[in-house]
């Protein structure tokens, strides 16, 4: 947060929808979604789960709610940005009189349910002192990565501090997973 972008920008619903299709965001979203699909298979299909080490299962159970949380944060921020324009907009009609904010409200709810479901699975299989710090670190990573890509703030990230911070978080997660 010390090296991050501290500027304040407002977006209309059309600008928010456009950001969801930006190439940089899609370049992050698509591979992270593929990893999500692989982790889902490894964690929840018994055939695969019985064949993977416990540390891989742990990494999957940490990644899944972190992914849900990252996408949920962007969807919720989309609603938040539209809410800022809810009372007055250029045409005199608030954003909530259109379908656009409701799309994201309806997206946030299943993401939150999925996130809580997988958090409960993680809490069932792993010690709280191991799972929750790893999940918190994973969630922070996903929110920062998605936020930087979605709001196009990647050029404002510190070129040394940001990658170093991600590296330290990743090492910490693997240290927790290995014990």
N, C-alpha and C positions, 0 to 999 in steps of 0.2 A: 504493500500500500504506500510505502514511502516513495517509491520510484514510479508509481502508476500515474495515469492521466487523472487530473483533478478538475478538468473542465466540465461544465454543465451544458448538455445539449438536450433539446426536445425534439421528438419525432412525431409525425402524424401517423395514422394507421397505414396509409399507403407506403410511407417510407419504411415502417416496420415490416410490412409484408415483403417489400423489395429486399430488405436485409436478409430475410430467410432464404433468398435465392442467389445471394452473392457468391461468386466463385470461391473466395477465400473461406467463407463460412462452410460451404459445401465440401471444400477440401478437408476441413476438420470433421464435419458432421458425418460424412459417409464412412471414412475409415473407423471412426470411433463407434459408429453404429454396427459395423461389421464385427468389431471386437466385442461389442455388446451381444451380438447374436451368437458368436463362438462361446463366450463365457456363459450365456444362458444354456446352451447345449451341454457344455461341460459340467455345469453346476446342477442342472435339473433333469437331465436325461440319465437314468441310472446306468445304462450301458457305458456311457463315457465317464460318469462320476466314479464308478468303481475302478476305473483304470488310470486315474490321474493321482498324483501325489497330493497329500493334504495341503501342502503349501500352494499348489495351483488352485485347488478348490477355495482356499482362503483368498487368494488374489481375485478370483472370479466373484466371490461373495462380497468383496470390498468394491470391486469395479462396478458391479451391477447397480447398487443404489446410488453410487457416485454419478454414474451416467444418467440415471433417472433424475437426480438432483440437479445436474448441470443443465439438462434440457428443460427441466421444470423452471429453473431460475430464469432462463432466457424467455420462456413463455410467460412467466409471471411478470418479468420486467417489460415484456411487450404489452401486457394488460395495463401495467402501471403507467407506461408512457402514453397509452391511449386514454387512461383515466385523467391524466393531466390536461388533456384536450376535451374532456367529456362535457364541460359546461359550455364552453364557447369554442367554436371552430370558425374557420374562414367563411363558411357558408351559413353560419348561424345555427347549424345542427350539430348537436353533440355526437361524439364518436360512438356512444353506446346506443344510438338510434340506428346503427348499422350492424351488420353481422360480424364485422372484423374482430372487435374485442371479445365477443362471445365465443369465437373459434378458439381463442387462447385460453379463456376461462374453462372451456370444455376439454382442453388439452392438459391443463394444469392438474385437474382432479384425478384422472387415471394415472398420471405420472406420480403424483403424491401417494396414491394407493399402492402402486407397484414398488415405489421406494420403501414405504413402510413395511410391505410384505417381505422384501428381501432383507431389510434391516433385522426383522424378527427372525429370519432364517439364520442370519449371521450371529445373532445373540443366542440362538438355540445351540449352534454348533461350536462356538468359540467363546473363550473368556471375554468378559466385557472390557477388561483392561488391555486386551489384545485387539479385539475387533473395533471398538469405537474410536480409538485414536487413529487406526489405519483408515477407517471409513471417513473420519473427519478430514484427514489429510487428502484422501482421494477426492472427496467432495470439493475441497478448496481448489485442488488442481483442475478439476473439471469446470468449475464455475469460472475460474480465471481464464482458462484456455477458451472456453466457449464465449465468454464475455469479450475477450480480446479479439476473437475472430468475428463474432456477430456485429459488434459495434465498431469494428475496424480500428481498434486501438492498438493493434500489434506494432505499429510503427512508433508508438509512444512508450513502449516497454523498454526498460533499461537492457541493453544488449548483453550485459554480464550478470547483473543481479537477478533478472528473471529466470534465465536458464539455470543459474546456480541454485536458486530457490526451488525450482522444480526437481532438480537433481537431488537436493537434500531431502525433499519430501519423498521421492521415489526410493532412495536408499533406506530411509526410515521405515517405509512400508515393507520393504523386503526384509529388513532386520526383524521386524515384528512377525512377519510370515514365517521366517526361518526358525523361530524358537518354539 
